[in-house]
Amino acid sequence: MASTIHLPPITPAQQWPAELLLRAQAIKIVFFDVDGVLTDGGLYISEQGETLKRFHTLDGHGLKMLREAGIVPAVITGRDSAPLRHRLAALGIEHVRYGTEDKLPAAQAMLQALGLDWHQAAAIGDDWPDLPVLRRCQLACAPANAHPEVLGVAHWVTTRHGGAGAARELCDAVLAASGAYVNLLDRYGQ
């Protein structure tokens, strides 16, 4: 007869600044850029002219956990490709706008469709096309390697670079502020 092992809850190793957690408490939707946020921003071009991208699994799992916690992960990107569509579909991301350089109308339409407002939104971006959305969100974030003008408007800058876990840092902070982080960690730790 096998004995049951009772494990104590895991104490989170991460700590977040109190002002970040306060700013993130009401977040119900998080907007993500792709190039430079969910990828490293590099474009790999094959001999056939196909553009390839590299995604980080830490970021992907963070997006899945947002969904589990009832927080909407949304993607607005200037590019469109079959590999990108495949990756986002595999992550279960339902709110996506492809091939749009003017990201503000796309974000406003998503907010309206979900009955949300800017004070319930966070965003992470790395370059000038992201500025209109970042400047309106309750929580504006940038990867550590973002353009200086984006770093200048960000409420919070991640320690990691785009495509290397920056999106996951934001997901974890939003989950912590919502109260879901500890419960998810405990569930995974059992």
C-alpha positions, 0 to 999 in steps of 0.5 A: 500500500503506497503512502501519501506524501503531504507536501507543504505549500511552496513559498514564492521565490519571486518578489515584486515591487509593491507599487507594481502590484498595486498598479496591476491589481485590476488588470483583466487583459494584457496586450502583447507585441510579438517581435521583440516581446514574444520573440527576440526581434530577430527575423530569420529568412530561409532561402525560400524567403520564409520568415522564421521566429523563435518563441520562448516556452516560459513566455508561452506558459505564462500566457496559458496561466493568465488564461487559467486565472481568467485574465485575457492574453491578447496579441496585437502584431504588425506581422502575420505568418503561418508559424505565428498563427500556429504558435498562438493557436497552440497557446489558445490565444483567442484575441489576436490582431495580425498585420496591423501597424496601427495598434491603438484601434485594435486594442480599443476594439478588443477592450470594447468587445470584452466590456473592459477599459484602459484601467483594466489593461496592461501591455508590453511592447518594445518599439514605437508602434507600441507607444499609443497602447502603452501610454493608455494602459494602467500598466505599461511594461517593456523588455529590458532591451526595448527602445529607449523611448519605450523604456521612458514611458514604461511603468515597469521594465523587465529584467529579461529581454524580449523572447527570453522570458520578458513576457513571462515576468509580466505574466507572473507579476499580473498573476501575483497582483490578482492573487492567482500566482500562489494558488497556481504555484501550489497546484503545480508544486503538488 
